[in-house]
Amino acid sequence: MRRMILACSVLLALSTGATAGQIYKWVDGQGNVHFGSQPPEGQEAASVNPNISQPKVAPPQPKAAAESGDKQQETVDEKVKQDVAKQEAERKKYCEDVRTDLAQLRNNPRIRVEEKGELRRLNEEERQARIAESEKAIAEHCK
C-alpha cells in the first residue's frame, strides 16, 4: 500500500512538468481554431496561458438558515437511529426466543401447551409442524 501511494505521489509530481509547456492558438484559412505546442510556420499564433481558473464557489448560505436546517436534520437523523436501534433490539429478542423454543421442541418430545386455560400435550405431528415453523421464522428474520 505504501509503495502504491509513493508511486502515485511521484507520478503526480512529475506530471505537472509535462503541462508546463507553452500552448499556442491560431486560426486557419477556413476559420477553424487550433491549439498546439508548436506554432504553425508562416502564420501568426497567440500564446495561451495554460493555467485553469478555479471554478466559482456558490455563495455561502446565511448561517442562521443553514444551522437551523442542520439542527433539524440532526434531530431527524437521531430519531431514525433510535427507531432502527429499537427495531434491531426487538428483532434480536424475537430471534433469541424462537431459537430457544426450537431447541425445546427438538430436544423434548413431550411438549405441553396451554390452551383455553388447560394444559395439553402436543402430538408428534404438531411438534414437527412447530419445528418447521420455527426454522422458517429463523431463516426469514434472523441472521
N, CA, C and O of each residue as an XYZ file, in Angstrom:
572
protein
N       0.827     -1.181      0.000
C       0.000      0.000      0.000
C       0.877      1.252      0.000
O       0.592      2.217     -0.709
N       1.961      1.229      0.810
C       2.848      2.391      0.880
C       3.542      2.607     -0.456
O       3.724      3.742     -0.894
N       3.929      1.509     -1.101
C       4.591      1.626     -2.400
C       3.659      2.268     -3.425
O       4.078      3.092     -4.238
N       2.398      1.877     -3.369
C       1.428      2.420     -4.313
C       1.234      3.925     -4.089
O       1.159      4.693     -5.049
N       1.154      4.333     -2.847
C       0.994      5.750     -2.528
C       2.242      6.517     -2.964
O       2.141      7.611     -3.520
N       3.407      5.946     -2.715
C       4.651      6.588     -3.109
C       4.732      6.728     -4.623
O       5.112      7.785     -5.127
N       4.377      5.665     -5.358
C       4.418      5.699     -6.812
C       3.450      6.750     -7.358
O       3.798      7.494     -8.275
N       2.243      6.815     -6.803
C       1.261      7.814     -7.241
C       1.759      9.230     -6.955
O       1.559     10.129     -7.771
N       2.400      9.438     -5.812
C       2.918     10.755     -5.470
C       4.006     11.192     -6.439
O       4.040     12.343     -6.875
N       4.905     10.251     -6.774
C       5.981     10.568     -7.708
C       5.405     10.887     -9.081
O       5.823     11.858     -9.713
N       4.456     10.091     -9.551
C       3.848     10.346    -10.857
C       3.130     11.688    -10.882
O       3.211     12.418    -11.871
N       2.440     12.013     -9.820
C       1.750     13.292     -9.744
C       2.734     14.451     -9.773
O       2.493     15.457    -10.440
N       3.842     14.313     -9.051
C       4.842     15.382     -9.025
C       5.481     15.572    -10.401
O       5.752     16.697    -10.821
N       5.717     14.461    -11.094
C       6.341     14.547    -12.408
C       5.380     15.017    -13.493
O       5.807     15.605    -14.487
N       4.101     14.766    -13.312
C       3.140     15.114    -14.351
C       2.921     16.617    -14.466
O       2.504     17.089    -15.524
N       3.185     17.370    -13.431
C       2.988     18.816    -13.517
C       3.971     19.454    -14.469
O       3.654     20.477    -15.077
N       5.150     18.887    -14.619
C       6.126     19.402    -15.556
C       5.694     19.215    -16.994
O       6.055     20.019    -17.853
N       4.940     18.185    -17.273
C       4.505     17.914    -18.639
C       3.500     18.957    -19.127
O       3.424     19.217    -20.327
N       2.751     19.542    -18.244
C       1.746     20.523    -18.645
C       2.276     21.945    -18.610
O       1.552     22.885    -18.939
N       3.529     22.113    -18.214
C       4.067     23.450    -18.056
C       4.540     24.065    -19.376
O       4.940     25.228    -19.377
N       4.512     23.340    -20.499
C       4.976     23.857    -21.781
C       4.060     24.941    -22.325
O       2.927     25.107    -21.875
N       4.580     25.679    -23.312
C       3.821     26.759    -23.932
C       2.752     26.197    -24.870
O       2.995     25.213    -25.568
N       1.586     26.813    -24.887
C       0.489     26.419    -25.770
C       0.180     27.596    -26.684
O       0.122     28.747    -26.252
N      -0.016     27.276    -27.959
C      -0.292     28.313    -28.954
C      -1.687     28.117    -29.545
O      -2.190     26.998    -29.646
N      -2.292     29.238    -29.930
C      -3.628     29.227    -30.531
C      -3.549     29.993    -31.848
O      -2.973     31.079    -31.914
N      -4.146     29.401    -32.914
C      -4.184     30.078    -34.201
C      -5.443     29.693    -34.955
O      -6.089     28.695    -34.635
N      -5.783     30.478    -35.943
C      -6.961     30.258    -36.779
C      -6.464     29.974    -38.192
O      -5.658     30.732    -38.732
N      -6.954     28.859    -38.808
C      -6.518     28.507    -40.165
C      -7.344     29.272    -41.208
O      -8.181     30.109    -40.870
N      -7.085     28.961    -42.481
C      -7.746     29.660    -43.590
C      -9.249     29.475    -43.603
O      -9.950     30.366    -44.083
N      -9.790     28.366    -43.103
C     -11.236     28.127    -43.083
C     -11.911     28.711    -41.835
O     -13.129     28.610    -41.691
N     -11.147     29.305    -40.954
C     -11.728     29.907    -39.751
C     -11.775     28.953    -38.559
O     -12.380     29.279    -37.538
N     -11.143     27.774    -38.669
C     -11.122     26.824    -37.556
C     -10.030     27.219    -36.570
O      -8.929     27.602    -36.966
N     -10.345     27.122    -35.290
C      -9.392     27.455    -34.226
C      -8.618     26.197    -33.877
O      -9.202     25.126    -33.710
N      -7.294     26.328    -33.766
C      -6.419     25.210    -33.425
C      -5.576     25.580    -32.213
O      -5.273     26.749    -31.973
N      -5.206     24.552    -31.457
C      -4.305     24.703    -30.325
C      -3.174     23.711    -30.517
O      -3.403     22.606    -31.010
N      -1.959     24.081    -30.139
C      -0.837     23.164    -30.266
C       0.357     23.627    -29.470
O       0.401     24.755    -28.978
N       1.340     22.726    -29.349
C       2.548     23.055    -28.605
C       3.581     23.746    -29.485
O       4.531     24.339    -28.974
N       3.405     23.677    -30.801
C       4.301     24.345    -31.746
C       3.482     25.329    -32.575
O       2.395     24.987    -33.040
N       3.990     26.545    -32.764
C       3.246     27.487    -33.609
C       3.393     27.075    -35.073
O       4.435     26.552    -35.469
N       2.371     27.303    -35.866
C       2.467     26.941    -37.273
C       3.444     27.856    -38.012
O       3.618     29.019    -37.647
N       4.081     27.316    -39.056
C       5.032     28.118    -39.834
C       4.269     29.066    -40.754
O       3.298     28.668    -41.397
N       4.690     30.258    -40.812
C       4.109     31.225    -41.717
C       2.766     31.773    -41.273
O       2.116     32.482    -42.041
N       2.336     31.474    -40.083
C       1.063     32.008    -39.589
C       1.292     32.641    -38.228
O       2.200     32.265    -37.487
N       0.451     33.604    -37.924
C       0.558     34.248    -36.624
C      -0.187     33.403    -35.586
O      -1.313     32.972    -35.832
N       0.439     33.163    -34.423
C      -0.169     32.375    -33.350
C      -0.082     33.150    -32.052
O       0.901     33.844    -31.793
N      -1.103     33.028    -31.250
C      -1.136     33.710    -29.953
C      -0.755     32.719    -28.867
O      -1.125     31.546    -28.926
N      -0.024     33.188    -27.887
C       0.346     32.351    -26.748
C      -0.837     32.297    -25.780
O      -1.480     33.312    -25.509
N      -1.114     31.094    -25.263
C      -2.255     30.904    -24.364
C      -1.729     30.532    -22.984
O      -0.788     29.748    -22.863
N      -2.329     31.086    -21.963
C      -1.966     30.770    -20.588
C      -2.595     29.430    -20.216
O      -3.822     29.329    -20.218
N      -1.805     28.386    -19.892
C      -2.370     27.074    -19.610
C      -2.989     26.939    -18.227
O      -3.604     25.915    -17.929
N      -2.842     27.933    -17.392
C      -3.419     27.846    -16.045
C      -4.934     27.882    -16.132
O      -5.513     28.748    -16.789
N      -5.544     26.966    -15.485
C      -7.007     26.884    -15.481
C      -7.512     27.575    -14.228
O      -7.022     27.329    -13.126
N      -8.470     28.418    -14.404
C      -9.019     29.122    -13.242
C      -9.860     28.171    -12.409
O     -10.408     27.192    -12.916
N      -9.951     28.470    -11.143
C     -10.734     27.663    -10.222
C     -12.216     27.897    -10.470
O     -12.618     29.025    -10.760
N     -13.038     26.858    -10.363
C     -14.476     27.060    -10.544
C     -15.027     27.954     -9.451
O     -14.547     27.958     -8.317
N     -16.034     28.700     -9.817
C     -16.649     29.598     -8.846
C     -17.413     28.793     -7.812
O     -18.121     27.839     -8.136
N     -17.259     29.190     -6.592
C     -17.923     28.519     -5.484
C     -19.244     29.232     -5.215
O     -19.329     30.459     -5.262
N     -20.266     28.436     -4.934
C     -21.569     29.022     -4.626
C     -21.449     29.865     -3.372
O     -20.711     29.504     -2.455
N     -22.146     30.961     -3.316
C     -22.058     31.800     -2.130
C     -22.591     31.045     -0.914
O     -23.554     30.285     -1.013
N     -21.962     31.265      0.214
C     -22.414     30.557      1.409
C     -23.811     30.997      1.818
O     -24.198     32.155      1.661
N     -24.552     30.031      2.350
C     -25.894     30.344      2.828
C     -25.787     31.150      4.115
O     -24.779     31.084      4.817
N     -26.810     31.895      4.412
C     -26.800     32.591      5.695
C     -26.693     31.576      6.825
O     -27.323     30.519      6.787
N     -25.896     31.905      7.824
C     -25.620     30.940      8.878
C     -26.865     30.522      9.647
O     -27.001     29.349      9.996
N     -27.751     31.426      9.913
C     -28.931     31.090     10.713
C     -29.761     30.023     10.013
O     -30.196     29.063     10.649
N     -29.986     30.179      8.708
C     -30.797     29.203      7.974
C     -30.077     27.874      7.878
O     -30.697     26.824      8.045
N     -28.774     27.897      7.611
C     -28.012     26.657      7.480
C     -27.972     25.912      8.807
O     -28.156     24.695      8.841
N     -27.734     26.625      9.893
C     -27.648     25.978     11.195
C     -28.989     25.402     11.613
O     -29.041     24.310     12.180
N     -30.071     26.114     11.344
C     -31.382     25.611     11.740
C     -31.728     24.375     10.920
O     -32.304     23.423     11.447
N     -31.380     24.382      9.625
C     -31.613     23.202      8.799
C     -30.768     22.036      9.260
O     -31.235     20.897      9.272
N     -29.509     22.308      9.646
C     -28.637     21.254     10.148
C     -29.180     20.666     11.448
O     -29.145     19.452     11.650
N     -29.678     21.524     12.319
C     -30.210     21.034     13.596
C     -31.456     20.188     13.368
O     -31.643     19.160     14.019
N     -32.300     20.621     12.449
C     -33.500     19.831     12.148
C     -33.108     18.480     11.572
O     -33.675     17.453     11.943
N     -32.127     18.483     10.656
C     -31.687     17.232     10.053
C     -31.060     16.323     11.107
O     -31.297     15.115     11.103
N     -30.272     16.889     11.998
C     -29.666     16.095     13.066
C     -30.737     15.490     13.961
O     -30.611     14.342     14.389
N     -31.786     16.245     14.249
C     -32.883     15.739     15.075
C     -33.573     14.565     14.389
O     -33.856     13.546     15.019
N     -33.840     14.716     13.093
C     -34.488     13.639     12.336
C     -33.572     12.423     12.274
O     -34.023     11.294     12.466
N     -32.281     12.650     12.006
C     -31.321     11.552     11.938
C     -31.263     10.792     13.262
O     -31.236      9.562     13.278
N     -31.244     11.521     14.353
C     -31.171     10.889     15.672
C     -32.424     10.062     15.949
O     -32.332      8.958     16.486
N     -33.590     10.588     15.585
C     -34.845      9.851     15.790
C     -34.838      8.565     14.970
O     -35.237      7.510     15.464
N     -34.388      8.649     13.722
C     -34.341      7.458     12.866
C     -33.365      6.435     13.436
O     -33.652      5.238     13.436
N     -32.218      6.897     13.919
C     -31.239      5.980     14.511
C     -31.825      5.271     15.730
O     -31.609      4.075     15.922
N     -32.563      6.012     16.548
C     -33.188      5.407     17.730
C     -34.228      4.379     17.317
O     -34.304      3.305     17.913
N     -35.035      4.694     16.299
C     -36.045      3.750     15.827
C     -35.399      2.473     15.283
O     -35.860      1.365     15.556
N     -34.339      2.647     14.519
C     -33.650      1.484     13.952
C     -33.034      0.643     15.061
O     -33.097     -0.585     15.014
N     -32.443      1.289     16.055
C     -31.847      0.556     17.171
C     -32.918     -0.206     17.950
O     -32.696     -1.343     18.368
N     -34.072      0.420     18.141
C     -35.165     -0.241     18.857
C     -35.671     -1.455     18.079
O     -35.896     -2.520     18.653
N     -35.848     -1.283     16.757
C     -36.302     -2.409     15.928
C     -35.283     -3.544     15.929
O     -35.651     -4.718     15.974
N     -34.016     -3.192     15.880
C     -32.959     -4.219     15.890
C     -32.962     -4.974     17.220
O     -32.782     -6.192     17.237
N     -33.163     -4.268     18.329
C     -33.214     -4.924     19.642
C     -34.420     -5.864     19.721
O     -34.313     -6.971     20.247
N     -35.566     -5.420     19.196
C     -36.761     -6.278     19.195
C     -36.549     -7.514     18.326
O     -36.977     -8.611     18.686
N     -35.891     -7.339     17.187
C     -35.629     -8.472     16.295
C     -34.686     -9.473     16.962
O     -34.881    -10.683     16.847
N     -33.665     -8.970     17.661
C     -32.729     -9.871     18.350
C     -33.445    -10.658     19.442
O     -33.216    -11.856     19.609
N     -34.312     -9.977     20.181
C     -35.076    -10.654     21.245
C     -35.982    -11.720     20.642
O     -36.064    -12.833     21.163
N     -36.662    -11.388     19.545
C     -37.538    -12.337     18.865
C     -36.744    -13.562     18.405
O     -37.173    -14.699     18.604
N     -35.592    -13.320     17.793
C     -34.770    -14.430     17.296
C     -34.284    -15.313     18.441
O     -34.256    -16.539     18.329
N     -33.907    -14.676     19.533
C     -33.460    -15.447     20.696
C     -34.596    -16.332     21.221
O     -34.376    -17.500     21.542
N     -35.804    -15.778     21.308
C     -36.954    -16.549     21.789
C     -37.287    -17.711     20.849
O     -37.562    -18.822     21.303
N     -37.261    -17.451     19.550
C     -37.589    -18.503     18.584
C     -36.545    -19.609     18.634
O     -36.893    -20.787     18.552
N     -35.280    -19.253     18.768
C     -34.221    -20.273     18.850
C     -34.357    -21.117     20.127
O     -34.129    -22.326     20.115
N     -34.730    -20.458     21.216
C     -34.943    -21.191     22.465
C     -36.120    -22.161     22.316
O     -36.032    -23.317     22.730
N     -37.208    -21.691     21.730
C     -38.371    -22.550     21.507
C     -38.016    -23.723     20.596
O     -38.447    -24.849     20.843
N     -37.242    -23.470     19.556
C     -36.840    -24.523     18.625
C     -35.997    -25.578     19.340
O     -36.175    -26.774     19.110
N     -35.089    -25.146     20.196
C     -34.269    -26.094     20.953
C     -35.145    -26.946     21.857
O     -34.917    -28.149     21.985
N     -36.140    -26.341     22.482
C     -37.059    -27.099     23.340
C     -37.857    -28.110     22.513
O     -38.027    -29.259     22.922
N     -38.340    -27.680     21.362
C     -39.120    -28.581     20.508
C     -38.280    -29.755     20.006
O     -38.774    -30.881     19.938
N     -37.046    -29.512     19.661
C     -36.182    -30.582     19.145
C     -35.743    -31.551     20.245
O     -35.664    -32.758     20.015
N     -35.461    -31.029     21.424
C     -34.872    -31.859     22.479
C     -35.883    -32.512     23.407
O     -35.520    -33.398     24.181
N     -37.120    -32.103     23.347
C     -38.111    -32.634     24.278
C     -39.318    -33.137     23.495
O     -40.074    -32.331     22.954
N     -39.516    -34.455     23.423
C     -40.665    -34.974     22.676
C     -41.997    -34.748     23.408
O     -43.062    -34.875     22.805
N     -41.939    -34.419     24.680
C     -43.171    -34.217     25.450
C     -43.350    -32.724     25.732
O     -42.935    -32.222     26.776
N     -43.955    -32.050     24.813
C     -44.184    -30.615     24.940
C     -45.640    -30.397     25.319
O     -46.557    -30.930     24.694
N     -45.826    -29.585     26.376
C     -47.183    -29.255     26.782
C     -47.442    -27.785     26.496
O     -46.571    -26.939     26.697
N     -48.639    -27.493     26.028
C     -49.051    -26.133     25.743
C     -50.330    -25.829     26.503
O     -51.108    -26.726     26.828
N     -50.530    -24.561     26.775
C     -51.746    -24.152     27.470
C     -52.719    -23.595     26.445
O     -52.402    -22.661     25.709
N     -53.903    -24.181     26.410
C     -54.961    -23.712     25.523
C     -56.238    -23.585     26.323
O     -56.685    -24.535     26.965
N     -56.811    -22.413     26.277
C     -58.063    -22.132     26.979
C     -57.963    -22.456     28.468
O     -58.914    -22.961     29.065
N     -56.812    -22.162     29.058
C     -56.622    -22.371     30.486
C     -56.302    -23.814     30.856
O     -56.165    -24.116     32.041
N     -56.179    -24.707     29.891
C     -55.867    -26.107     30.182
C     -54.558    -26.503     29.501
O     -54.240    -26.023     28.413
N     -53.814    -27.377     30.154
C     -52.582    -27.891     29.582
C     -52.874    -29.143     28.780
O     -53.636    -30.007     29.215
N     -52.272    -29.237     27.620
C     -52.387    -30.451     26.834
C     -51.046    -30.720     26.177
O     -50.245    -29.807     25.979
N     -50.812    -31.949     25.850
C     -49.545    -32.351     25.240
C     -49.679    -32.316     23.722
O     -50.702    -32.721     23.170
N     -48.613    -31.816     23.037
C     -48.597    -31.806     21.579
C     -48.311    -33.209     21.057
O     -47.457    -33.920     21.587
N     -49.033    -33.592     20.019
C     -48.691    -34.873     19.397
C     -47.483    -34.658     18.484
O     -47.046    -33.521     18.303
N     -46.947    -35.713     17.916
C     -45.724    -35.637     17.115
C     -45.909    -34.777     15.859
O     -45.006    -34.035     15.472
N     -47.067    -34.878     15.235
C     -47.310    -34.066     14.036
C     -47.306    -32.566     14.364
O     -46.721    -31.765     13.634
N     -47.961    -32.200     15.465
C     -47.991    -30.797     15.871
C     -46.580    -30.310     16.238
O     -46.192    -29.189     15.910
N     -45.829    -31.171     16.919
C     -44.461    -30.830     17.301
C     -43.596    -30.596     16.060
O     -42.844    -29.623     16.010
N     -43.693    -31.471     15.066
C     -42.908    -31.335     13.831
C     -43.340    -30.075     13.051
O     -42.507    -29.399     12.447
N     -44.633    -29.773     13.071
C     -45.123    -28.576     12.396
C     -44.560    -27.326     13.063
O     -44.167    -26.382     12.378
N     -44.520    -27.313     14.381
C     -43.959    -26.155     15.097
C     -42.456    -26.040     14.873
O     -41.927    -24.931     14.793
N     -41.766    -27.170     14.772
C     -40.339    -27.137     14.462
C     -40.126    -26.496     13.090
O     -39.252    -25.644     12.930
N     -40.917    -26.903     12.111
C     -40.804    -26.352     10.765
C     -41.103    -24.852     10.764
O     -40.404    -24.082     10.104
N     -42.136    -24.433     11.499
C     -42.473    -23.008     11.578
C     -41.338    -22.204     12.209
O     -41.013    -21.110     11.748
N     -40.742    -22.750     13.259
C     -39.643    -22.056     13.939
C     -38.427    -21.932     13.021
O     -37.793    -20.879     12.966
N     -38.104    -23.006     12.303
C     -36.973    -22.965     11.380
C     -37.213    -21.944     10.265
O     -36.302    -21.218      9.867
N     -38.445    -21.900      9.772
C     -38.781    -20.941      8.725
C     -38.662    -19.509      9.253
O     -38.133    -18.641      8.559
N     -39.143    -19.256     10.458
C     -39.062    -17.921     11.059
C     -37.609    -17.503     11.266
O     -37.257    -16.345     11.040
N     -36.771    -18.435     11.692
C     -35.352    -18.114     11.881
C     -34.698    -17.795     10.544
O     -33.924    -16.843     10.445
N     -35.001    -18.582      9.517
C     -34.415    -18.355      8.199
C     -34.854    -17.000      7.625
O     -34.060    -16.339      6.957
N     -36.066    -16.587      7.864
C     -36.589    -15.346      7.295
C     -36.168    -14.089      8.074
O     -35.902    -13.047      7.474
N     -36.109    -14.187      9.397
C     -35.950    -12.994     10.206
C     -34.623    -12.889     10.964
O     -34.271    -11.807     11.433
N     -33.897    -13.973     11.088
C     -32.692    -13.966     11.896
C     -31.465    -14.208     11.049
O     -31.509    -14.968     10.082
N     -30.393    -13.576     11.401
C     -29.143    -13.728     10.661
C     -28.371    -14.927     11.139
O     -27.289    -15.209     10.625
